[in-house]
Amino acid sequence: MKNIKKLLILFSIIVLQSCSSNDDPTPDTPVDPFVNLVITTKTATFNSTNNVLLTGGTLSATLVNSNSNYNVGVCYSENPNPTINGNSYTVNSSGLNGNTFESTIYGITIGQTYYLKAFVQNFSTGEVKYGNEITYTQNLDLTTSIVKNISVTGFSVDVLVGNSIATNSERGVCYSTSQNPTVTNQKYEDATSGSGSFTLNIDGGTLSPFYYVSPNTTYYLRSYVQYNGQYYYGNQVSFKTCGYIGGSGGYVFYDKGEITNGWRYLEAAPSKLTTTSFNIFRWVSTSCTANTFLNGIQNTIGTGLENSTIIKNFCNYNSVGATMCINTSLNGQTNWFLPSIDELKELYKLKFPNLVTFNNDDLLSSSQSSNSLCFVLNRNTGVQYTADKTVSYQTWQVRRF
């Protein structure tokens, strides 16, 4: 019993001493939020006015003294897994705004894929934490259409420039006999700049210069813009200039660039039309009503066959150029006709590379000016003029296919 009392007294003394102690318990050491920090890289957007990417980061926790103890920004590269060591990076000078920050990447190359990661760097330890990796590509919105209206001396092409490169200082096309042409090759600049579609008609025509293209030659062409001091190029297309031999042994002198309305090419006969009775021809015979304006006759490219058919149906005589172009087969082909005035102007370009030699007579077209006048092309200048429909001229067959 005495021993039990002694134990109770000893326990009471220990408890009292413990309760009377003035020492506070030692608190737990706070956990640094940087240890478990998760960083989310913000989706990048492109600002075309300044040619910059706008991005940044969001943190999963608030950092104490964040603007004095930590560095924040985005690192980026043209290769995956960018870091602040060895790759480019941008630092946000204003630091964090709560748990987020914004970053701007300058001097973006259009069409280039960039890999980006937000980061936080601890000044005191040098440790760097990275966010998730994202990619961004600002597509080059520059489209080169197919080449059209191809002749012996030139061509035309449509180009579309998107809004992302609207602040360009120059736009146009460049072309070469080698692939992937640049502005150091032959180039043709548009008179305006900006976004939207534009058409370039590149042709020496019947007036100088004639050096834009060579006949019977394959060219490669790309559109281009100069944007923020750098040249960018659209997709490449190719085309072949006219002046080569067609299926009937004559020269192809016009190429639409694509098949529409059942045809694409115009081919000229190897020589002027000559029959057993005539070697020059009239627009209309004196046996028909001379002073008659025929409905449906047109001037444009692609209307010569229809013109010739209208004339033949009205005046089916051996002295009539349109009639005899249709009636005279050549080299196994029967689809010949008298060209319209605009078709005749294209045919006339065969003169420049000495593919066709015109004789002393001017060239008759299937187009008309009035009841009594038709259009004729001057053999020396290629300039159209009006003449009496009953006067005879040199006539050249053409066909389309």
C-alpha positions in Angstrom: 0.0 0.0 0.0 2.9 2.4 0.9 4.5 1.7 -2.5 1.3 2.6 -4.3 1.0 5.9 -2.5 4.6 6.8 -3.3 3.9 6.1 -7.0 0.8 8.3 -7.0 2.7 11.2 -5.4 5.5 10.9 -7.9 3.1 11.0 -10.9 1.3 14.0 -9.5 4.6 15.9 -9.2 5.5 15.1 -12.8 2.1 16.3 -14.0 2.4 19.6 -12.0 5.8 20.3 -13.3 4.7 19.7 -16.9 1.7 22.0 -16.5 3.8 24.8 -14.9 6.4 24.9 -17.7 6.5 28.3 -19.6 8.0 26.8 -22.9 5.7 26.9 -26.0 5.7 23.9 -28.3 7.9 24.1 -31.5 5.7 24.9 -34.6 6.0 22.8 -37.8 8.3 24.4 -40.5 6.1 25.9 -43.3 6.3 24.1 -46.7 7.7 26.3 -49.6 5.0 26.4 -52.3 7.8 26.4 -54.9 8.4 22.7 -54.1 5.0 21.5 -55.3 4.4 24.3 -57.8 2.6 23.4 -61.0 2.9 25.9 -63.9 0.5 26.0 -66.8 1.7 27.6 -70.1 -0.9 29.9 -71.6 -2.2 29.3 -75.1 -0.3 31.6 -77.5 -2.0 34.1 -79.8 -0.6 36.1 -82.7 -0.6 39.9 -83.0 -0.1 40.6 -86.7 0.3 44.4 -86.2 3.5 43.9 -84.1 4.5 40.5 -85.3 4.5 39.1 -81.8 3.2 36.1 -79.8 1.2 36.8 -76.7 1.5 34.0 -74.0 2.4 33.6 -70.3 1.8 31.3 -67.4 -0.5 30.4 -64.5 0.8 29.1 -61.1 -1.0 26.6 -58.9 0.1 28.4 -55.7 1.0 31.9 -54.5 4.7 32.6 -54.1 5.8 34.7 -51.2 7.7 37.9 -52.2 7.2 36.7 -55.7 8.4 39.8 -57.5 11.7 40.0 -55.6 12.5 36.3 -55.1 11.5 34.8 -58.4 11.9 35.3 -62.1 9.0 34.4 -64.5 8.7 34.2 -68.2 8.5 31.8 -71.3 11.3 30.0 -73.1 10.8 29.0 -76.7 12.6 27.2 -79.5 12.2 25.8 -83.0 12.9 22.4 -81.4 11.0 20.5 -78.6 11.7 20.9 -74.9 13.0 24.5 -74.7 14.9 25.7 -71.6 16.4 29.0 -70.4 19.8 27.4 -71.1 20.7 27.5 -74.7 17.3 28.6 -76.0 15.5 31.9 -76.4 13.4 33.1 -73.6 11.4 36.2 -72.6 11.2 37.6 -69.0 8.2 39.3 -67.7 9.6 42.5 -66.2 6.5 43.2 -64.1 6.7 39.8 -62.4 3.6 38.0 -61.2 0.1 39.5 -61.0 -1.3 37.2 -58.3 -0.9 33.7 -59.8 -0.5 34.7 -63.4 1.9 36.5 -65.7 1.9 37.6 -69.4 4.8 37.3 -71.8 5.5 38.7 -75.3 7.7 37.0 -77.8 8.9 39.3 -80.6 10.1 38.7 -84.1 8.1 35.7 -85.0 8.9 34.0 -88.3 5.7 33.2 -90.2 5.2 29.5 -91.0 7.7 28.4 -88.3 6.6 26.0 -85.5 7.6 27.2 -82.0 7.8 25.1 -78.8 7.0 27.1 -75.7 7.2 26.5 -71.9 6.4 29.0 -69.1 9.0 28.9 -66.3 9.6 30.2 -62.7 13.2 30.7 -61.5 14.1 30.9 -57.8 16.7 33.7 -57.4 18.2 32.3 -54.1 18.7 28.7 -55.3 18.8 29.1 -59.0 16.3 26.3 -59.4 14.0 26.6 -62.5 10.6 25.0 -62.8 8.9 24.6 -66.2 5.3 24.4 -67.2 3.8 22.2 -69.9 5.1 22.5 -73.4 2.8 23.9 -76.1 3.4 24.5 -79.8 2.4 27.4 -82.1 2.6 27.9 -85.8 1.4 31.1 -87.5 0.4 29.7 -90.9 1.6 31.7 -93.9 -1.7 32.8 -95.5 -0.3 33.4 -99.0 -1.8 31.5 -101.9 -0.5 31.3 -105.5 -3.3 30.3 -107.9 -2.7 28.5 -111.2 -1.1 30.5 -114.0 -3.6 31.5 -116.7 -3.7 33.3 -120.0 -0.4 31.9 -121.0 1.0 33.2 -124.3 4.3 33.3 -126.1 5.3 36.4 -124.3 3.6 36.4 -120.9 0.9 35.1 -118.5 -1.4 36.2 -115.7 -1.7 34.9 -112.1 -4.0 35.5 -109.1 -2.6 35.8 -105.6 -4.4 35.9 -102.2 -2.8 37.6 -99.2 -4.3 36.8 -95.8 -5.0 39.2 -92.9 -2.1 37.9 -90.8 0.4 39.5 -93.2 -1.7 42.5 -94.2 0.9 45.0 -93.1 3.3 43.9 -95.8 5.4 46.5 -97.5 5.6 44.7 -100.9 3.8 41.9 -102.7 4.2 40.2 -106.1 5.4 37.1 -107.8 8.8 35.7 -108.7 9.6 33.1 -111.2 12.5 31.1 -112.7 13.3 28.1 -114.9 14.5 26.5 -111.6 12.3 25.4 -108.7 11.7 27.5 -105.6 12.3 30.9 -107.2 13.0 33.9 -105.0 13.1 37.7 -105.4 16.7 37.4 -106.6 15.3 35.7 -109.7 12.8 37.4 -112.1 10.2 39.2 -110.0 7.2 41.3 -110.8 5.9 43.6 -108.0 2.3 44.5 -107.6 1.5 48.2 -107.5 -0.2 48.0 -104.2 0.4 46.2 -100.8 -1.9 44.8 -98.1 -4.2 41.9 -97.8 -6.8 40.5 -100.3 -6.6 39.1 -103.8 -4.7 40.7 -106.7 -4.0 39.8 -110.3 -0.7 40.3 -112.1 -0.7 40.4 -115.9 2.8 39.9 -117.0 3.1 40.2 -120.8 5.3 42.1 -123.2 2.4 41.9 -125.7 2.8 43.5 -129.1 4.8 46.4 -127.5 8.2 46.2 -125.7 9.5 44.8 -123.5 9.5 41.2 -124.6 11.9 39.8 -122.0 9.4 38.7 -119.3 9.4 35.1 -120.5 10.8 33.0 -123.3 8.6 30.8 -125.6 8.3 27.1 -125.1 9.9 27.2 -121.7 8.8 25.7 -118.3 8.8 28.2 -115.4 8.3 27.8 -111.7 6.5 30.6 -109.9 5.8 31.7 -106.3 3.9 34.6 -104.8 5.8 36.6 -102.2 5.3 39.4 -99.6 7.9 41.5 -97.7 6.7 41.5 -94.1 8.6 43.1 -91.2 11.7 43.3 -93.4 11.6 39.6 -94.4 10.5 37.9 -97.6 7.9 35.2 -97.4 6.9 32.9 -100.3 3.6 31.2 -101.2 3.1 27.8 -102.8 4.9 27.0 -106.0 3.1 26.5 -109.3 4.6 25.8 -112.7 3.6 26.6 -116.3 4.9 26.3 -119.8 4.9 29.3 -122.2 3.4 28.8 -125.6 5.3 28.5 -128.9 5.5 24.7 -129.0 4.2 22.4 -131.7 0.6 21.2 -131.3 -1.3 18.2 -132.5 -1.9 19.5 -136.0 1.7 20.6 -136.7 1.1 24.2 -135.9 2.1 26.3 -132.9 0.1 26.5 -129.7 -0.2 30.2 -129.1 -2.6 30.5 -126.1 -3.2 28.4 -123.0 -6.0 29.2 -120.5 -4.3 27.3 -117.8 -7.2 25.0 -117.3 -10.0 23.3 -119.2 -13.2 25.3 -119.3 -16.1 25.0 -121.7 -14.5 22.0 -123.2 -11.1 23.5 -124.3 -7.9 24.9 -122.9 -5.5 25.6 -125.9 -5.5 27.6 -129.1 -3.4 26.3 -131.9 -2.5 28.2 -135.2 -2.1 26.5 -138.5 1.5 26.2 -139.7 0.8 28.7 -142.5 -1.9 31.0 -143.8 -5.1 29.7 -145.4 -4.8 29.0 -149.1 -7.3 27.2 -151.3 -7.4 26.3 -154.9 -9.4 29.5 -155.6 -8.1 32.0 -153.1 -5.1 32.9 -151.0 -6.7 36.0 -149.4 -10.3 36.2 -148.1 -13.1 38.6 -147.2 -15.1 38.9 -144.1 -18.3 38.7 -146.2 -18.9 38.1 -149.9 -20.4 40.7 -152.1 -23.0 38.0 -153.0 -24.3 38.4 -149.4 -25.8 41.5 -148.0 -22.7 43.4 -147.2 -24.1 46.1 -144.9 -25.3 43.7 -142.2 -24.4 43.6 -138.5 -24.5 39.9 -137.4 -25.8 39.3 -133.9 -23.7 37.2 -131.6 -20.3 38.2 -133.1 -17.8 39.0 -130.3 -14.2 40.1 -129.9 -12.9 38.1 -126.9 -10.7 35.1 -126.6 -12.7 31.9 -127.0 -15.4 33.3 -129.3 -13.7 32.8 -132.8 -15.4 29.4 -133.4 -18.9 30.8 -132.6 -18.2 33.9 -134.7 -17.0 31.8 -137.7 -20.1 29.6 -137.5 -22.4 32.6 -137.5 -20.6 34.0 -140.5 -20.6 30.7 -142.4 -24.4 30.2 -141.8 -25.0 33.7 -143.2 -22.6 33.7 -146.1 -21.4 30.3 -147.2 -19.1 31.3 -150.1 -15.5 30.2 -151.0 -14.2 33.8 -150.8 -15.3 34.2 -147.1 -12.5 33.7 -144.6 -14.6 32.3 -141.8 -16.4 29.9 -144.1 -13.3 28.5 -145.6 -11.5 28.2 -142.3 -14.3 25.8 -141.2 -14.5 24.0 -144.5 -10.8 23.4 -145.1 -9.3 20.4 -143.2 -5.6 20.5 -142.4 -3.3 17.7 -141.1 -6.2 15.5 -140.2 -8.0 18.2 -138.2 -11.4 19.6 -139.2 -12.1 21.9 -136.2 -10.6 25.0 -137.7 -12.1 28.5 -137.6 -11.2 32.2 -138.1 -9.9 33.8 -134.9 -11.7 36.7 -133.1 -9.7 39.9 -132.9 -8.4 39.2 -129.4 -7.4 35.6 -130.4 -5.7 37.1 -133.4 -3.6 39.4 -131.2 -2.4 36.4 -129.3 -1.6 34.6 -132.5 0.4 37.6 -133.7 2.8 37.1 -130.8 4.3 34.1 -132.6 6.0 36.7 -134.7 8.4 37.7 -131.9 10.4 34.4 -131.6 10.3 34.1 -135.4 7.9 31.1 -135.3 5.6 32.6 -137.9 6.3 35.0 -140.7 3.4 37.2 -141.9 3.3 38.2 -145.6 2.4 41.6 -147.0 -1.3 41.4 -146.2 -2.8 42.3 -142.8 -4.7 39.7 -140.9 -8.5 39.2 -141.0 -10.4 38.5 -137.8 -14.0 37.1 -137.3 -14.9 40.2 -135.3 -16.9 43.1 -136.6 -17.1 46.8 -135.8 -20.3 47.8 -137.6 -22.7 46.8 -140.4 -20.0 47.4 -143.0 -16.7 47.2 -141.0 -14.8 44.4 -139.6 -11.6 44.3 -137.4 -8.2 43.6 -139.0 -4.8 43.4 -137.4 -1.8 45.3 -138.8 0.8 42.8 -139.8 3.7 45.1 -138.7 2.4 46.6 -135.4 -0.2 44.1 -134.2 -2.6 47.0 -133.7 -6.2 46.5 -134.7 -8.1 48.7 -137.1 -11.4 48.7 -138.9 -11.8 47.8 -142.6 -14.5 47.2 -145.2 -16.0 43.7 -144.8 -15.7 43.1 -148.6 -12.0 43.7 -148.8 -9.7 40.6 -148.9 -6.9 40.0 -146.3 -4.5 37.3 -145.3 -6.4 34.6 -143.2 -5.1 32.2 -140.6 -6.8 29.1 -139.4 -6.9 28.3 -135.7 -8.4 25.6 -133.6 -9.1 25.0 -129.9 -8.7 21.8 -127.9 
